[in-house]
Amino acid sequence: MKKIMVTGALGQIGSELITKLRAEYGAENVLATDIRRIESDVTEAGPFEILDVTDAKKMHQLATDFGADTMMHMAALLSATAEENPVFAWNLNMGGLMNALEVSRELDMQFFTPSSIGAFGPSTPKQNTPQDTLQRPTTMYGVNKVSGELLCDYYFERFGLDTRGVRFPGLISNVAKPGGGTTDYAVEIYYKALEEGKYTSYIAEGTYMDMMYMPDALQAIVDLMEADPKKLIHRNAFNVTAMSFEPSQIAASIQKVMPNFEIAYQVDPVRQAIADSWPDAIDPTAAKDEWGFKTTYDLDKMTVDMLEKLKIKLAVN
Ligand code: SER
């Protein structure tokens, strides 16, 4: 990784990934691209170009002009938004991925794209979900993610493209808010705790999902990309997770810092159905064994850090 091009750079992961990559590899060596320009560090602190990932020609041109040797393809619709417009989701998620893989093949780039716990479905074992298991997702997002995992494996097997990837759980961060995901409640809850002292969850009590704090997620991307390829038995879609909790447990974690915080429930049937179709807790052993995946934040440590950072960001006491 010397010259890295990132799509979806203003998204939930991209916004922080760009900052980390620029710090580690040099600002001039990280090209951020996104379909829109929102003035921020991403657009101002290093190279930035507008790119619609369905435009293969422009993607190829930008990668060539930049001399990119690595592609990190982050542009995608999340689960709930994809359910609202499945055809658009297919075209964007699959068309964008196909273009990014093709450009990477043509220019012989190293390649990363994230899959998700959304790639699992109701028939997948819910506890300690294995790396290699049944994947029959019931959402358009999940269908996209499984197809993406297969496509990335195919490009490695067929063309020798150095594809790598992880299955991310819900990602929690204090920088960019997620948009249209099922796990977003675990981010919103911290904002509402500080702004209103209470939160109404659209996910029911007792619904477990895997989660991870953003700094651990970003480190996982870098560690996997830097890993010795000889040690990789899998290439794409490594299970990674830091914790599994349900809404009342994250509420209890917040109450340790803010004793008066209250949680209520008003379940959204669409997102609840998506959550119910996903595992409770996945097994990240393959990632640990093959490239040393590790995390540094558990629920309480994340809560303390989230509340501290958001207090400053939201200017509340
Ligand atoms: N956070 C994502 C979502 O909820 C899961 O990949 O859609």
Residues whose N, C-alpha, C, O or C-beta is under 5 A from the ligand:
A	BS01	LIG	L78 S79 A80 S116 I117 G118 F168 P169 G170 L171 G180 G181 T182 T183 D184
